[in-house]
Amino acid sequence: MNEADVWRAAKEMIQQYGAEALERARARAEKLREYGIEDGYDEWTRIANAIAELERKTPGSGEKLN
């Protein structure tokens, strides 16, 4: 899954699940890990990280506001 696909999936999760998107993505990643599907775990972890970034309300350390 390339970066564009990760961000697209993250946006779709937010549209579909709203405030529950991050929790659902993390749960999906963990379920795949439980089944030993490491590639799937890695992809859903990347999607969860993108969701967290999209939902972030404050700038990170050293980041400037626009």
C-alpha positions as CSV (number, residue, x, y, z in Angstrom):
1,M,0.0,0.0,0.0
2,N,1.5,3.3,-1.0
3,E,1.3,6.6,0.9
4,A,-1.6,7.9,-1.2
5,D,-3.6,4.8,-0.5
6,V,-2.9,5.0,3.3
7,W,-4.1,8.6,3.5
8,R,-7.1,7.8,1.3
9,A,-8.1,4.9,3.5
10,A,-7.6,7.1,6.6
11,K,-10.0,9.7,5.2
12,E,-12.5,7.1,4.2
13,M,-12.4,5.6,7.8
14,I,-13.0,9.1,9.2
15,Q,-15.9,9.7,6.9
16,Q,-17.5,6.3,7.6
17,Y,-16.8,6.0,11.4
18,G,-16.2,9.6,12.6
19,A,-14.8,9.7,16.1
20,E,-14.5,5.9,16.2
21,A,-12.2,5.7,13.1
22,L,-8.9,5.5,15.0
23,E,-10.2,3.0,17.5
24,R,-11.5,0.8,14.7
25,A,-8.3,1.0,12.7
26,R,-6.2,0.0,15.7
27,A,-8.6,-2.8,16.5
28,R,-8.3,-4.1,12.9
29,A,-4.5,-3.9,13.1
30,E,-4.5,-5.9,16.3
31,K,-6.9,-8.5,15.0
32,L,-4.6,-9.1,12.0
33,R,-1.6,-9.4,14.2
34,E,-3.5,-12.0,16.3
35,Y,-4.0,-14.0,13.1
36,G,-0.3,-13.7,12.2
37,I,-1.0,-11.4,9.2
38,E,1.9,-9.0,9.7
39,D,1.6,-7.2,6.4
40,G,-2.0,-6.4,7.2
41,Y,-1.0,-5.3,10.7
42,D,1.6,-3.0,9.2
43,E,-0.9,-1.5,6.7
44,W,-3.6,-0.9,9.3
45,T,-1.1,0.6,11.7
46,R,-0.1,3.1,9.0
47,I,-3.7,3.9,8.4
48,A,-4.3,4.4,12.2
49,N,-1.3,6.7,12.3
50,A,-2.7,8.7,9.4
51,I,-6.0,9.0,11.1
52,A,-4.4,10.2,14.3
53,E,-2.5,12.8,12.3
54,L,-5.6,14.0,10.4
55,E,-7.5,14.3,13.7
56,R,-4.7,16.1,15.6
57,K,-5.9,19.4,17.0
58,T,-2.6,20.9,18.2
59,P,0.8,21.3,16.4
60,G,3.6,19.0,17.4
61,S,6.7,20.1,19.1
62,G,8.6,22.5,16.8
63,E,5.8,22.8,14.3
64,K,4.5,26.2,13.3
65,L,0.8,27.2,12.8
66,N,-0.2,28.4,9.4
